[in-house]
């Protein structure tokens, strides 16, 4: 499961949700990084409060931190929770990297490729001397032992070029906003990247996240997720991923930019929300998980928002309800 880090919960509440997921038998808990909790601080708290569940970033944006500093973060987590850490890496978005953080979002494909190369070298305990097209690192080496077993790199990808890159350099690919019917098409790009790199087809495993709610306030959650779908669909780097299931996307963007927010939301039909999210009884969320499994997703990842910001009870209900419906151990 992915923690609902945009819900404005306290660090203690996020840790409690992670502990609930462990008790319910989930395989992994991921934490994204948007404008709420800082990801390494939160994952450190979770590492100390849990004993077996895997934990990782889902995702940490690579423009926010140098790769050597990022390696230090994952190495610290791995020393506290050996064998349990996943390094979820992605380009994030120009809104976060450039507008919020005042940095750059230049050459994301090359930046991510070089970032992962430096990160892997650092996590292996090697001295890093890297002089790439967009990144440089000279003389860095972790002072502690390299994580053992190695920390796998899960690369977030949406467009064909980044999906192929995941096939070439990652251990896993992390896709999102992808209905089950579109997963095979995305993974075909990953497999072409594997082939280009001389890797075995299927070597890169797939994780796919989706937003879900099966608590008592279904109608409120549906309206909240309608807004979330529009929010993410309008991000320029994400837009193409939504077109097949959101036929009115371009018109909605125009309306939103004119300030006609209600009219823009009116173009996000229920069928679009249900194609991208799972809202309703636990059986509907469980069916979405099963559909992802059936099309080759090794790790379906459920993001558990409340019906509104601050609704931790809704997140709890989804985590527990889905676990019961799937018959998870715990």
Number of C-alpha atoms within 10 A of each C-alpha: 25 25 22 24 23 15 19 17 16 14 16 12 13 24 21 17 24 29 19 17 24 21 17 19 17 23 17 20 26 24 27 23 20 15 11 15 19 15 20 20 13 18 25 19 15 26 26 12 12 19 12 16 20 19 28 29 24 26 24 25 22 21 24 17 12 15 25 20 14 23 26 18 17 23 27 17 27 23 17 14 21 18 18 21 29 25 25 25 25 25 25 22 17 20 14 20 19 15 12 10 12 12 13 14 18 13 11 19 14 15 19 24 20 20 25 20 17 28 21 20 20 24 25 20 18 15 16 22 15 16 12 15 10 14 16 15 15 10 9 17 19 19 8 11 11 20 20 13 11 16 25 17 22 27 31 26 23 20 16 17 14 24 25 25 25 30 31 21 20 25 18 25 29 27 24 19 21 23 23 21 11 15 19 16 12 18 25 16 20 31 23 20 24 23 16 13 14 10 16 11 14 15 14 24 19 23 21 24 24 24 24 30 32 29 24 15 15 17 11 13 22 21 16 16 26 21 18 14 20 22 12 14 22 18 14 11 16 18 17 15 18 20 13 13 19 23 14 16 21 16 12 24 21 14 17 17 10 10 11 13 15 11 13 22 20 13 20 22 14 13 11 19 22 20 17 23 26 25 24 20 17 23 17 19 25 22 15 23 23 15 16 27 17 11 14 18 24 15 19 22 26 27 24 26 29 27 25 16 15 17 14 22 15 22 25 21 18 26 26 21 21 25 20 17 15 15 12 14 11 12
